[in-house]
Amino acid sequence: MNRFRGHRVAAALCVLGAILLTPMSAAAQEGFNSLCPLLLQQTGVELEDLAVVVQNEQTRLAVDEEIFSLVDDLWQNDLIERLPYLSVKHRRDVAAVNVQQSKARHERQQASVDQYRHVCLTSSDTEESPEDSGTIEEARERYFAAECRLRSLDVSAFEIDLEYQQVLLDSQMNLRQNDIASRQQVAYAERDVALTTQQLELARRRVELCRR
């Protein structure tokens, strides 16, 4: 949901930029100015929501880290099987990436809000200027920097998933050789690896596009 919100914000900014470059009648200008408060309110609400998401993800990570610490002690003393240990480790690693992703989404949204403020104030007759938001160019750079960081974090997330799913696939194949796992279970594990591999390749391509 947050990703789609970011795209809507970027699209709206393009529309606003086009409006600013197009001569408007007094009535059209007045209508545009009346729209700005709604835009700023909506993006501000989304920014607050994302701040809550950051806090929630940090709480989840703290819990997962505590659980992993306990399980890791068991692992070091040969008191737990490998797969349950890797399952807890995978959950902890995913939670760590989720925290970074939520922070990047919050930074991207903050940059969007700053751009809205610049555009709306530029279109009005007020001499007010956005506080502590820099220039609109700086806000735009912060937006795309956060977007590129999100794409890199997507790669990290898929790499973590793929590593864990490959372990599960190997386990299922070994169980299948001993007539414990069914062919269907192996097929599901193979499917998960294939789908995540495709997602990882797409994420890596997007990172490359972002660096251009």
Secondary structure as the mmCIF struct_conf table of DSSP 4:
data_model
#
loop_
_struct_conf.conf_type_id
_struct_conf.id
_struct_conf.beg_label_comp_id
_struct_conf.beg_label_asym_id
_struct_conf.beg_label_seq_id
_struct_conf.end_label_comp_id
_struct_conf.end_label_asym_id
_struct_conf.end_label_seq_id
HELX_RH_AL_P HELX_RH_AL_P1 ASN A 2 LEU A 21
BEND BEND1 THR A 22 THR A 22
HELX_RH_AL_P HELX_RH_AL_P2 ALA A 26 GLN A 76
TURN_TY1_P TURN_TY1_P1 ASN A 77 ASP A 78
BEND BEND2 ILE A 80 ILE A 80
HELX_RH_AL_P HELX_RH_AL_P3 ARG A 82 SER A 123
BEND BEND3 SER A 124 ASP A 125
BEND BEND4 GLU A 131 ASP A 132
HELX_RH_AL_P HELX_RH_AL_P4 ILE A 136 GLN A 177
TURN_TY1_P TURN_TY1_P2 ASN A 178 ASP A 179
BEND BEND5 ALA A 181 ALA A 181
HELX_RH_AL_P HELX_RH_AL_P5 ARG A 183 ARG A 211
#
